[in-house]
Amino acid sequence: MLTKLLIKLFVKNRSHQLQTDNRLAYGTLSGYVGVTINIFLFLLKLIIGLISGSIAITADAINNLSDAGAGMVTLLGFKVAVKPPDREHPFGHGRAEYIAGLIVAVIIIAVGLDFMKESVMRIFNPLPIDANNLILAIYAGTLLIKLWLFYFYRTIDKEIESKIIRAAAFDSLSDIGATFVILLAIFSTQYTTFPIDGCAGTVVATLVIIGGIGILRDIISPLLGECPDDIIIDELKERILSCPGVYGVHDIIIHNYGPNQHYVTAHVEVDFNEGLISAHNTMKNAESEVAKNMPVRLLLHCDPRNIEENPLK
């Protein structure tokens, strides 16, 4: 309900996912929501952690602070990504979104490593924890907030298919698991002297580091250059071949310069009996047709073919 209301208020023309302005609106909304909620959770958990003396809860609070920082990086990434091409960046700034995701992943891993150090120290030097039922109930309530944030990110990701938003959704899901583990650990300290708090903090840190590495792997792949999606290739072939005067297409090369920003070169077979002007018009029409229906900037190379001898596409 709240997610739909926020999208309705802040995102216009919601049926046109591929529009640049629309993508920026979704990204900006997700960034502001993530920053606001995670700062609130940071302050709430920090207070709970200081009152109870729990290193695990305090570490969880710092994790939310890093999530707020990641939200700010998300905002910056989306705003830079929609900048038009210029002399220094003739193919646009779309990969800035991937770079923002890379920074988010590094932040997550760094925070996880710091958690790990503090938690291991608490295992060997345990401190008493004072957490009454009210504190535990308030801390448990943060699970519902993170659960909604996970759903919010997933909804946004379904609309714009963003790796950085998907990373934020995964991070929220790992936060839910971490908070649940900490909640059980703090509750158990009432019945044992075993350093459960430090152990729980170590588990949380491990989950955070693993999640950060997974995000890092997903972000690095498009930056290095990955194999294009078969769905895009098949649709591209189908649209080019459906254009009048095109009798074949091959040697398709796709370069990704950001989400929904593909630069493509391909060879098309045209009837050499029609002449150069006809071939030029055929390729121009095909490029325009693809540009109208796909997030692709297409450049075609002419391959002459004797259609009378080999008329089949």
C-alpha positions in Angstrom: 0.0 0.0 0.0 2.7 2.5 1.1 5.0 1.4 -1.8 2.3 2.0 -4.4 1.4 5.4 -2.9 5.1 6.5 -3.0 5.4 5.4 -6.6 2.2 7.2 -7.5 3.3 10.4 -5.9 6.9 10.5 -7.1 7.0 8.6 -10.5 5.2 9.9 -13.5 4.4 7.9 -16.7 4.9 4.7 -14.8 4.0 2.5 -17.9 7.1 3.6 -19.8 9.9 1.9 -17.8 12.6 2.6 -20.4 12.3 6.4 -20.4 15.4 8.0 -18.9 13.5 10.5 -16.8 11.3 7.7 -15.5 14.3 5.6 -14.5 15.8 8.5 -12.7 12.5 9.1 -10.8 12.5 5.4 -9.6 16.1 5.5 -8.6 15.8 8.8 -6.8 12.8 7.6 -4.9 14.6 4.4 -3.8 17.6 6.4 -2.7 15.7 8.9 -0.6 13.6 6.1 1.0 16.6 4.0 1.7 18.6 6.9 3.3 15.6 8.0 5.5 14.7 4.6 6.8 18.3 3.4 7.4 19.2 6.6 9.3 16.2 6.1 11.5 17.1 2.5 12.1 20.7 3.5 12.8 19.7 5.9 15.6 17.2 3.5 17.1 19.5 0.5 17.1 22.4 2.6 18.4 20.4 3.8 21.4 19.3 0.2 22.0 22.9 -1.1 21.7 24.3 1.5 24.0 21.6 0.9 26.6 21.9 -2.9 26.5 25.7 -3.0 26.0 25.3 -5.4 23.1 28.1 -5.3 20.5 25.9 -7.2 18.1 23.1 -4.6 18.2 25.6 -1.8 17.9 27.2 -3.5 15.0 23.8 -3.9 13.4 23.2 -0.1 13.9 26.5 0.7 12.1 25.4 -1.6 9.3 22.3 0.5 8.9 24.4 3.6 8.8 26.5 2.1 5.9 23.2 1.3 4.2 22.2 4.9 4.4 25.6 5.8 2.9 24.9 3.3 0.1 21.5 5.0 -0.5 23.3 8.3 -1.0 25.7 6.6 -3.5 22.6 5.2 -5.2 21.2 8.7 -5.6 24.4 10.0 -7.0 24.8 7.0 -9.4 21.3 7.5 -10.9 21.7 11.2 -11.3 25.1 10.8 -13.1 23.9 7.9 -15.2 21.2 9.9 -17.0 23.6 12.7 -18.1 23.7 12.9 -21.9 26.8 12.1 -23.9 29.5 14.7 -24.0 33.0 15.1 -25.6 34.7 13.1 -22.9 32.0 10.4 -22.7 30.5 10.0 -26.2 28.6 6.9 -25.2 26.9 8.6 -22.2 27.3 8.0 -18.4 25.1 5.0 -17.9 27.9 2.9 -16.4 27.9 5.3 -13.4 25.1 3.2 -12.0 27.4 0.2 -12.1 30.2 2.2 -10.4 27.8 3.3 -7.7 26.9 -0.4 -7.1 30.6 -1.2 -6.9 31.1 1.5 -4.2 28.1 0.1 -2.3 29.6 -3.4 -2.4 32.9 -2.1 -1.1 31.2 -0.3 1.7 29.3 -3.4 2.7 32.4 -5.5 2.8 34.4 -3.0 4.8 31.6 -2.7 7.4 31.4 -6.5 7.6 35.2 -6.8 8.2 35.0 -4.1 11.0 32.0 -6.0 12.5 34.1 -9.2 12.4 37.0 -7.7 14.3 34.8 -6.2 17.1 32.7 -9.3 17.4 35.7 -11.7 17.7 37.2 -9.4 20.4 33.9 -9.6 22.3 34.0 -13.4 22.2 37.3 -13.4 24.1 36.4 -10.4 26.3 32.6 -10.7 26.9 30.7 -7.9 28.6 27.4 -8.2 30.5 24.2 -7.4 28.5 21.2 -5.6 30.0 18.3 -6.1 27.6 14.8 -6.1 29.1 11.6 -7.2 27.3 10.8 -3.7 26.2 14.2 -3.2 24.5 13.9 -6.6 22.8 10.4 -5.8 21.6 11.5 -2.5 20.1 14.5 -4.2 18.4 12.2 -6.9 17.1 10.0 -4.2 15.6 12.8 -3.1 13.3 12.4 -6.5 11.5 9.0 -5.3 10.1 10.6 -2.0 8.8 13.4 -3.9 7.0 10.9 -6.4 5.6 8.9 -3.5 4.1 12.1 -1.9 2.7 13.0 -5.3 1.1 9.6 -5.4 -0.6 9.9 -1.8 -1.7 13.3 -2.4 -3.3 12.0 -5.5 -5.0 9.0 -3.6 -6.4 11.4 -0.9 -7.8 13.7 -3.5 -9.3 10.9 -5.1 -11.1 10.1 -1.8 -12.7 13.6 -0.7 -13.9 15.7 -3.9 -13.5 18.6 -2.1 -11.7 21.5 -4.1 -10.3 22.1 -1.5 -7.6 18.5 -1.6 -6.5 18.7 -5.4 -6.5 21.8 -5.2 -4.4 19.9 -3.0 -1.9 17.1 -5.5 -1.8 19.5 -8.3 -1.1 21.2 -6.2 1.6 17.8 -5.6 3.3 17.1 -9.3 3.2 20.5 -10.1 4.8 19.8 -7.4 7.5 16.5 -9.2 8.3 18.4 -12.4 8.9 21.1 -10.7 10.9 18.6 -8.9 13.1 16.7 -12.2 13.8 20.0 -14.0 14.7 20.9 -11.1 17.1 17.5 -11.1 18.6 17.7 -14.8 19.4 21.3 -14.4 20.8 20.4 -11.5 23.1 17.4 -13.4 24.4 19.6 -16.4 25.1 22.1 -14.4 27.1 19.6 -14.5 30.0 20.1 -18.2 30.4 23.9 -18.7 29.8 27.3 -17.2 30.4 28.5 -18.3 26.9 29.6 -15.2 24.8 26.6 -15.5 22.5 26.6 -11.8 21.8 30.1 -12.0 20.3 29.2 -15.1 18.3 26.0 -13.5 17.0 28.0 -10.5 15.9 30.5 -12.8 14.1 27.6 -14.5 12.2 26.2 -11.1 11.2 29.6 -9.9 10.0 30.0 -13.1 7.9 26.6 -12.7 6.3 27.4 -9.0 5.5 30.7 -9.9 4.0 29.3 -12.8 1.9 26.5 -10.5 0.6 28.9 -7.8 -0.3 31.1 -10.2 -2.2 28.1 -11.4 -4.1 27.0 -7.9 -5.0 30.6 -7.1 -6.1 30.7 -10.1 -8.4 27.4 -9.1 -10.0 28.5 -5.5 -10.5 31.9 -6.3 -11.9 30.5 -8.6 -14.6 28.8 -5.8 -16.7 31.8 -3.5 -16.1 34.2 -6.0 -17.6 31.8 -6.8 -20.5 29.5 -9.7 -20.3 27.7 -11.8 -22.9 24.4 -10.1 -23.9 21.1 -11.6 -23.0 19.8 -14.0 -25.6 16.3 -12.4 -25.4 17.8 -9.1 -26.6 19.6 -10.8 -29.4 16.6 -12.8 -30.6 14.3 -9.7 -30.5 16.9 -7.6 -32.3 17.2 -10.2 -35.1 13.5 -10.5 -35.4 12.9 -6.7 -35.7 15.7 -6.3 -38.2 14.6 -9.1 -40.4 11.0 -7.8 -40.3 12.1 -4.6 -42.0 11.4 -4.4 -45.8 14.5 -5.0 -47.9 16.4 -6.9 -45.3 17.2 -10.5 -46.3 19.6 -11.6 -43.6 21.4 -10.4 -40.5 24.6 -11.7 -38.9 27.8 -10.6 -37.0 25.8 -8.8 -34.2 28.0 -7.1 -31.7 26.4 -5.6 -28.6 28.2 -3.2 -26.2 26.5 -2.3 -22.9 27.1 1.3 -21.6 24.6 1.1 -18.7 21.2 -0.3 -18.0 19.0 -0.2 -21.1 21.8 1.5 -23.0 23.1 -0.8 -25.8 25.2 0.1 -28.8 24.9 -2.5 -31.5 26.6 -3.1 -34.8 25.4 -5.7 -37.3 25.7 -6.8 -40.9 22.5 -6.9 -43.0 22.0 -8.6 -46.3 20.3 -6.4 -49.0 19.6 -6.9 -52.7 22.5 -5.4 -54.6 20.3 -5.1 -57.6 18.4 -2.2 -55.9 21.4 0.1 -55.8 23.2 2.1 -53.1 20.5 4.6 -52.4 17.9 1.8 -51.8 20.4 -0.1 -49.6 21.1 3.1 -47.6 17.3 3.7 -47.1 16.7 0.1 -46.1 19.4 0.2 -43.4 18.3 3.6 -42.1 14.7 2.5 -41.8 15.8 -0.7 -39.9 17.9 1.4 -37.5 15.0 3.7 -36.9 12.5 0.9 -36.4 14.8 -0.8 -33.8 15.4 2.5 -32.0 11.7 3.1 -31.6 11.0 -0.3 -30.0 14.2 -1.2 -28.1 16.8 0.5 -25.8 19.4 0.1 -28.6 21.4 2.4 -30.8 22.0 0.4 -34.0 24.6 0.8 -36.7 24.2 -1.5 -39.7 26.8 -2.6 -42.3 25.6 -3.4 -45.8 26.3 -6.9 -47.2 25.1 -7.1 -50.9 23.3 -10.2 -51.9 21.8 -11.5 -55.2 18.2 -12.0 -54.1 17.1 -13.5 -57.5 19.5 -16.5 -56.9 18.9 -16.8 -53.1 15.6 -15.1 -52.2 15.1 -16.7 -48.8 15.8 -14.9 -45.5 
